[in-house]
Amino acid sequence: MPNNPFLRGPGGLRTGRTFRSTAVLGTLAALLLVVLPTPAGAAANPPIGPPFAHTVSAATETQYGSGCGSANITAPVAWNATTGAISGGFAATAVPCTPTLAGVGASSAFEAQGVLLLGFPIAPHTSGGVALTAALTLRATVGAGMLPGRCVPDYANVSSSCVVHGEALATVAAYLEDLATGSDQWASNGDYIEDNAYNFTYCATTCVSTVGGTSVGTLGHIVLYLNATTVSTDRYVLVVQFVFAVFAYAEASKATLHSAAAMADFSLGGRGVPRSTLNAISVR
C-alpha cells in the first residue's frame, strides 16, 4: 500500500510512534484483481453512491503496548456498503511504572489504531485525463490529555528528563491505482484532525518544564479531488484511505516520574455524534 502523503509524520514530542498497521493492507490490490469486474467495453462511469456495488474493503486494527497502561479497540473499524456508514473507536492510557530503575528510568507507551481502505472499480472509456471526486462526511470525537506529574532526577548535575504525551488523530486521503502497473496517483487534497497534549521536563542543575498541546483540523463534509491520466485498456481502482490512531506515552530518563498519566480517545460516530458516511464517487 502506498504511503499517504497527507498522513502527518512524527512531530513535536511524539516519541516512538509508528503506524504499524498500514503495511498489513498490502493485499488489497490482489483482492481487487479477483473481485472487480473487467472494464473492457465500458462506456462511462456514472456517479457511484449508496448502495455501493462491486466494491472491496479492507480493515485492520492494531494494539501495541509496553510498560504500564492500556490500548483498547472500543469499536472495530467497519464499513457498510449499503448505507456508506463508517465506524470505529480507540482508547489508550499510559502511566509510569513503579518502581523505576534508579539512575535509568522507564517508559510506558500504548497505541491503538485502525486503517480502512475502500476500493471502487474505475473503467476509463478512453485514454487520457479523468477527473474523480469522493464526497464524504467524517465526524469524530477526538480527545487527548495528560497529567504532568512530578519529575525527580536521580543524580545531581546529570541531565535527566520526563515526557508525558497523549495524542489522537484521523486522516483521510484517496488515490487511483493502476492494477496493471501497480502505479498510483494521489488526490490533490486530503484532510485530518489531531488533538495532543504534552509535558516535557528537562533537569540539569534545575528542572524546567514545557507544557503544551494543539487541536488542529476540522472534519465534516469533505470532497477529495483527483485528476489522473489513464489508459483505456488498463484496470483501475479508486481507493479511499482512512487512518485512525490514539497514542499515550510516559517516560522517565535518569529520573523518576510520579503521579503522571497520558490518555487519548477517538470515536468515529456514536456518543451523540452523527455517523460518518461515504456519500458518493463520481468520474468525469
N, C-alpha and C positions, 0 to 999 in steps of 0.2 A: 504494500500500500504506500503510495507516495506521501511525502511529508506535507503537512498542512502549513502553507506559508502564513496563515492567519492565526496559528496557534502560538501564543506568546511563550517565548523560551524562558529559562530560569532568569530571575531578576531580583533586585532588592536583596533581602536576606533569606530567600528561598534556598535551602541547603539540602542537597542530596536527593532532590525530587526529579523523577523521570516519568514519562508516560509509557509505562511498561506494556500496556495492553494494545497499543496501536499496531504492533507488529503481528499480533495474533490474527488479524483480519486479512492477511495477505492472500487467503484462499478465495476471496470474493470473486476475483476475475475468473477463476476456474469454474465457480458455480454459475456465473453469468454465461459462460460459453455453452454450458449444458442446458440451462433453463430458458434463456432468452430466445425469442424467435429470430430466424434469419431475415434481415430486412430486404432481401432481394425482391425487386419489383414494387417496393413500397412507393406510393405516390406522394405522400406528405405525412407530416406528424401533427395531428390535431392536438389541442390542449389536453393535458392529462390531469384529471382531478379525481377526488374520491367518488366511487371506489377505484383504487389503483390496480389495474390488471397487468399481468406479465412483469411483475416487479420481483426483485430479490432483496432481502435484507439480511444483514449480519450484525449481531450484537455481542458484546463481551463485557463482563465486569471483572475487576481485579481488586483484591485486597492485599495490602502489604503492611507489615509492621515489625518493629524491633523495639525492645525496651518495655516501657510501661505505658499503657493506653489501649486504644481500640480503633479499629476501622470496620465500618459496617455498611452493607448494602441495605438500605431501608426500603427500597423498591427496585426491582430489576428493570433494566433498560428494555423497553418494549415498543413495538410499532404495530399499529392496527391499519392494515391496508384498506379496509373497508371505509373507515372514517378519517384516516390520516393522522390519528392521535398518537402522540409520543409521550412516554412516561419514564420515570427513573428517579432514584433518590440515594444519597450517600451521606455518611457522617463519619467524622474522625476526631479523636481526642488524644493528647499526649501529655504526660506528666513526668517529672523527674523520678527516676528510680532511687530508692534509698535502701541501704546506704550507698553513696557513691564511693569510688575508689579514691583514697586520699592522694592528692597530687596529680591525678589523672582526669577524673571526671567521668561523665557518662552521657549518653544521648538516648532519646526516645523519638522515633519517627513512625508515623502511621499515615497511610494513604488509601483511599478508595476511589476508584474511577470507573467510568464506563465509556465505551465507544459504540456508536451506531452508524452503520453505513446503509444507505438506501440506494438501490440501483434501478435505473429506468432505461429500457432499450430505446435507442435513438436510431432512426433509419433515414440517413440523408438521401434525398431523391436525386440530388445532383452533387457533383464535386464542387467545392468552393466554400464560401463563407456561410455560416449558420449562426443564428442568434438564439440563445437559450435563456430562459429565466426560470427560477424556482421561487415561488411565493410561499411564505410560511409565517406562522405565528408562534413565537417562542416565549413562553412565560415561565419564570422560575423564582423560587425563594432561595436566595443565596446569602450566607452569613458566615463571618469568621470573627473570632475574638481571642483574647488571651488574658491571663493574669500574670503580670511580670514577675511576681515573687521576689526573692532576695538572693542575690549572687554573692557568695562568700569565697574570696580567694583562699587557696590552700597554702600558698607560700608568699611571704612578703617579698616585694621587689622583683617578682617574677610575673610576667604578663599572664593574665587569665581572662576568660570571657564566658558569658552565658547568652544563649539565644532562646527566645520563646516566639513561635511564629505559627499562625493559623491562616489558611487560605482556601477559598472555594472559587471555582470558575466554570464557565461553559463557553464553548466556541462552536460556530457553525461555518461551513465553507462548502464549495462544490467544485467538481472537476469533471471533464469529459475524457473518458479513457477509450483509446482505440484498441479493441480486443485483438486486432490482427498484429499490431506492432508493440503493444504494451505502453505506448507513449500517452501522456496525459496533458491536458490544457486546463488551467485553473480559471475559475471565475475571477473577475476583476475586483470583487469585493467580498468580504466576509464580515462576521460580527462576533462579539464576545462580551461577556460580563465577568467581572472579577472583584472579589472582596477579600482583603487581607489585613491582618493586624500583627504587629511585631514589637518586641522589645529586645534591644541588643545592649549588653553591658560589657564594658572593657575595663579591666583593672590592672593598674601598674602600681604606682605609689598610692593612688586613689582610684576609685571606681567612678566611671561616667556612663550613664545610661541614655540611650536614644530610643524613644518610643514613637511609633508612627503607624500609619495604616492608610489604605486607599480603598475607594469603592468606585470603580470605573465601568463604563459601558451601560447601555440601555437596550434591553431586548424587548421585542414586541412584534409588530408587523415588519417583516424583513423580505426584501426581494434581492436575490442573488442574480447577477448578470454575467453571462459568459458568451463571448464572441469567439468562435472557433473556426478552423479550416478543416474540412472533412473530405474524404474520398468516397464516392458513392458505392464502391464495391466492398468497403470495409464495414465491420460491425462495431458499433459504439454503445457505450453506456454512460449515462449521466449519473454521477454518484454525488449524493448529498451526505456530507460527513459531519457528525456531531461528536464532540468530546466533552465529557463532564468529569470533574475531579474535585476532591477535597483533600487537604493535606494539613497535618498537625505535627509540630516539631518542637522539642525542648532539649537543649544541650548545655552541659557544663564542661568547660575545658580548663583543666587545672584549677577547678573551683567546685563548690557545692551549691546547688540551686535548691532553694527552699520555697515551698508553697506556690509553685508556678504551675500554669496549665495553659495549653493551647487547644482550640477547638474550631471545627469548621463543619458546616452543614449545607447541603444542597438538595432541593426538591424540585422536580420538573412537574409543575401542576400539583394539585392536592392542597390540603390545608387552606382551603378557601381561594386558592389561586386558580384562575381559569386554565383549562388544559392547553397544552401546546399541540399544534397541528401543522402538517404539511398541507397546504391548500391547493396548489396547482403547479404543474410543469408545462411550459409552452416552448414550442420550437418554431422558428420562422426562417 
